[in-house]
Amino acid sequence: MAGWIASVIMKTDSNQGTMMDIIMGIVGAMVGGFIMNFFGQSGVTGFNFYSLVVAVIGAMVVIYIGRVMRKG
């Protein structure tokens, strides 16, 4: 779910399929947790709205980094 939401926000939904959305959600949760821990907040805390927001933020960061790497 988080990967799909991030892909819609970043407008990459038409470029990636369901499997990539799932992978982005998982990787995004890990990256989002790392980012939140860096700022002194808790990362993914379970199956709740806060964790979904953290995973979406992480997935958006991953998509952005992917865009930068493709262009450069």
C-alpha positions in Angstrom: 0.0 0.0 0.0 2.8 2.4 0.9 4.6 1.8 -2.4 1.5 2.4 -4.4 0.7 5.7 -2.5 4.3 6.9 -3.0 4.2 6.0 -6.7 0.9 8.0 -7.2 2.3 11.0 -5.3 5.6 10.9 -7.3 3.7 10.2 -10.5 5.5 7.0 -11.4 2.4 4.8 -11.0 2.1 4.1 -14.8 5.8 3.1 -15.0 5.9 0.4 -12.4 3.7 -2.5 -11.7 2.2 -4.1 -8.6 5.3 -6.1 -7.8 7.4 -2.9 -7.9 4.9 -1.1 -5.7 5.2 -3.9 -3.1 9.0 -3.8 -3.2 8.9 0.0 -2.9 6.7 -0.3 0.1 9.0 -2.7 1.9 12.2 -0.8 1.0 10.4 2.5 1.8 9.5 1.2 5.3 13.1 0.4 6.0 14.4 3.7 4.6 11.6 5.7 6.3 12.4 4.0 9.6 16.1 4.9 9.3 15.2 8.5 8.4 12.9 8.8 11.4 15.5 7.3 13.8 18.0 9.8 12.4 15.7 12.6 13.5 15.1 11.1 16.9 11.6 9.7 16.2 10.4 6.1 16.2 10.4 4.3 12.9 7.8 1.8 11.8 5.9 0.8 15.0 3.5 -1.7 13.6 0.3 -1.7 11.5 -1.0 1.8 12.0 -1.3 5.1 10.3 2.0 6.5 11.6 3.9 3.6 10.2 2.1 3.9 6.8 3.2 7.6 6.6 6.8 6.7 7.5 6.8 4.0 4.8 5.3 6.4 2.2 8.0 9.0 3.0 10.7 6.4 2.7 9.3 5.1 -0.6 9.2 8.6 -1.9 12.8 9.1 -1.0 13.7 5.8 -2.7 11.8 6.8 -5.9 13.5 10.2 -5.9 17.0 8.7 -5.5 16.2 6.3 -8.4 15.2 9.2 -10.6 18.5 11.0 -9.8 20.6 7.9 -10.5 18.8 7.3 -13.8 19.5 10.9 -15.0 23.1 11.0 -13.9 
